[in-house]
Amino acid sequence: MATKSRFIAEPKVAATSPSQNIYSGGQPKPGVDKGPIHLVEAGLIDQLTELGWKVRFDGHHQFEEIDALNDPPIGILKNPRLVSRVNQAVAKVVGEHARNGELPVTLGGDHSLAMGTVSGTLSAHPDACLIWIDAHADINTIESTESGNIHGMPVSFLLGIGSKVPEFSWIKPLLTTDRVVYIGLRDVDGGEKRILRENNIKAFSMHEIDKYGIGKVVEMALDHVNPKRDRPIHLSFDVDAFDPSVAPSTGTPVRGGLSFREGHYICEAVHETGLLVALDVVASTISTLYHLSFLKS
């Protein structure tokens, strides 16, 4: 039976924005900037159309003028101006689509891109909750990061945790700790564990998935961030949440991850709520093919 969306207008429009050639700035490994356009070339838009969605393909032209030249570190932070400028541009695009009642589908790129996508969603839906599917917590602050790679820090920026950086002053910390939940964690830095604990942020690791099963974990996650099932949902999915046997082409693989069906079920269950307002699929490198059939209605 078709799922009726409370926030996406009819006819349903999926606004797809791959971040080709502009976005691996949050980390140093090559490939994540090339994966998105290969998803499109592999037939993603045709698949979405077959599933009943009208697709608005933004392409990547709006970000091409941004590059990593002349971007020295700020303290330990690497490529801070690049990351900030790209994310500010992404936030504007995602926010416009969300306000138009369209579903922004952003293809990354590393997960620092979520600073822009989630900010865009919150500009249109300030009460939205965030479901973060990832092997990593990505909540390091300037004080806790050891690498300075901003792909490990986006959630802290969105929550307003840690010292402020003027280059990122455009990010409004509209997200609250009770409206974010993690699924799939298994590689969390010591500083991040402390941040999660001190801020009482809910996280379901692979241990809980093994113990309770993916169906129960998704139900508990939704109960935590969306107890009345009335908040818009932003789903941010890093493909490294999958076990490398399922998705080997990611820059940050960690053994012991989600099966294909577990990852698919998360997306299906979120879609079935009728509350999905934005989707990120990030950290896919050049050979990853990711099938978005959970958008079927």
N, C-alpha and C positions, 0 to 999 in steps of 0.2 A: 504494500500500500504506500502511496506517495506521502512523503513527509512535508507538512506545511510549515514553511518558515515564518517566524513572527517578525523578522526584520528585513528579509530579502524580498524586494518587490517582484511582482509578476509583470511580464515574463522574466524568469530568473536570468540574471547576467553574472557570469564569472569574469572578472577583470583580471587578466593574467599578466604579470609583470616579471619577466626573467631579468636577473641582474647580470647579464652577460658582460664580461670584459671590464666590469668596474668593481666587482666586489669580492675580494679576498683580503681586504685591508685589515680585518680584525685578527688575522693570523698569518704566518709566513709560508705555509705550505701551498704549492701550486695545485691547480685543478678545480677548486671549488667555484672559481669564476667562470669556468667553461661548462660546467655541468648543466646549468639551467637551459641554455639554448639548445643543448642536445636533447633535453626532455621534449622541447617543442618540436624539434626536427624529427623526433621519434614518433610523433603523432598525438601528442597530448591534447592539442586543441580539437582535433577530430574526435578524440575519445570523449571529451567533455560535451561536444555538440551532440554526439550520439546518445548521450545520457540525458538529453533534454535541456541543456544549458545553452543560452546564447553567450558567445565568448567575445569579449572585448580584449584584443591583444595589444597591449601598450608598447611592446617591444622594449628596447633598452636605450633608445636614442636620448631620452631626457637626462641621462646621467653621464654621457660620453665625455663631457668636458672636464670631468673631475678625475684627477690622477694623483698618484702618490709622490710626484716630484716635489722637492723643496718642502718636505713635511718632517722636520726633525722631531725627535721624541719630546714629550712634555713630561719631565721626570722620567718615570719608567715606561710610560704609555707610548706604544708604537703606532705610527700613522694616525695620530689623533685628529688632525684636521680633515684628512680624507674620510675617516670613519664618520666624523660629525657631519660633514657636508653631504655625503651620500645619504646618511640616515635622515637628515632634515628634508632632503628632496623626496625620499621614499615616504616619509610621514605625510607630506603634502599630498602625494598621489593616492596613498591608501585612504587618507581621510576623505578626500573628494569622492572616491568610489563608495566608501561606506555611507557617506551622507546622501548619496544618490540611490541608496537601497541596493547596491550591487555587492557581490561577494569578492573582495580582493584576494587573489591567490598569488602570493609572492614566492618566486622560486629563487633560492640563494645558491651560491653565496654562503659565507660563513654566518654563524648565528648572531654576530653583533648586529646584523641587519634587522633583528627584532627590535632594537631600540627605535628604529624608524617605523616599522610596521605596527607595533603595539601602540606607539605614540599616536599614529594616525587613527587607529581604531578608537583609542580613548578620546580623541578630539571629537569623534562623532557619537561615541557611546561611553560617556564618562564612568558608568557603573559596570562596564564589562569586566569579566573575569578572564584569567589567563591560565590555560592548561599547557604546560611545558613538557614536551616529550623529548627526552634526551638522556644520554649516558652521563652527562655532566650537569652540574647545577648552574654554571655560568653566572654566578652571583658574587664573584670576587670584587672587592673594592680596590681603590688605589692603595690602601694600606695593606691589603692581604695578598694582592697578586704578586707572584714571583716572576712571571714571564713578561708582564706588560702587554700581553696580547689581549686586545679588547673583546675578542670573541668569547672570552671567559668572564665577561663583566656586565653584559647588557641588563640583566635583571636588577642588579644593584642600582644602575642608573635610573631604571623605570620606577624603582621604589624610593629613590632619593636617599639611599644608604651610602655612607662614606663621604669623604671629602669631595667638595664640588670642584669642577673644572670649568673655567669660563667658556671654553670652546663648546661645551655641551649644555650651556645655560638655557637653550631653547627647549630642552626636555622638561616637561612638566611632570613631576612625580605624582600622577593621578592614581596610580596603582597602589593598592593597600595590601598588606601582607596576608590578610584573610581572603583575598581574591586571586591568589596564585597558588597553584598546586603542581607538583612534579610527578611524572610517571617514568620509570625506567632507569633511575639513577643507579650507577655502580662504580663511578670513578670521580670521587668528590674530594677536593683539596681540604686539608685540615682547617684552613681559615674559613672555607665555605661551610664546613660542618658547624663551626662556631656561630657563623652568621645565621644559618638556618635555625639553630637551636635558640639563640638569643632573641630572634624575631618570631619564634613560634610559627615557622613556615612549614606547611604540610608537604611531605615528600614520601612517595611510594617507590621504594627501591625494587630491584629485581627480586630481593628476598621476599617482599610482600606479594609480588606477582606469583612467585613459586608457591608461597604459603596459601594464598587465598584464591588464586586464579584471576585472570585478567578481567572477567566480567564483574567480580566483586570489587576489584580495585578501582575500576572505572566508576562504578556506582558510588563507592566511598569518596572518590575524588570529586565527583559532581555534588555529592551531599555537602562536602566541605566548602567549595567555592560558590555553589549555586543551590543552596538548600531548598529554595522555593521554586526552582526551575523557571526563574523569570529574568535572569541576567543574560545579556549577550555574551557569547563565548568567542574568544580569540584562541585558536588552536595553533601552537607553534611547534612544529615537528622537525627535529633534527634527525636525519637518517642514521646517525651513529647510535641512535637508540636501538636499532636493529642489531642482532648478532652479525658479525662480519661474514658469516656463512650466507647470510641473506643479502646484505648490502656491503660488499667488500670495498666499493669505490667511495670511500669517505676519507677525509683527511685525518680523522681522529677515531679509528676503530678501537673498540674495547670488547673483548670476548665476554660471553655470557649474557647476551642481550635478548631483545624481543624476537620472537619468531615472526614470520610473515603474517600469519593469521592473528597473532596478538596485536601487532601494529595495525593491521587492517581493522580489527574489532574496535580498537580505540576510536578510530576515525568514523566507523559506522555508528557507534553508540553516540558520539558527539553530534553527528549529523541528525540522528533520529530524535534528538531533543528539540529540533526546530529552532535552536538558539544560536547556531554558528553564524558569525558575522565576518570572520576573517581567517585565513589559513596561510601559514608559512610552511614551505618545504625547503629545508636548507641543508648545506654541507654535502650535497651530492656532487661528486666529481664527474669527470668526463664520460665515464662508462656506465654510470648508474641510470637505470630506467625505472621510474617509479609510477605505478599505475594508480590513478586517482578515482577508482571506481566507487569509492565510498560517497561520492557526490551524487550518486544515482538517487532519484526520487520517484 
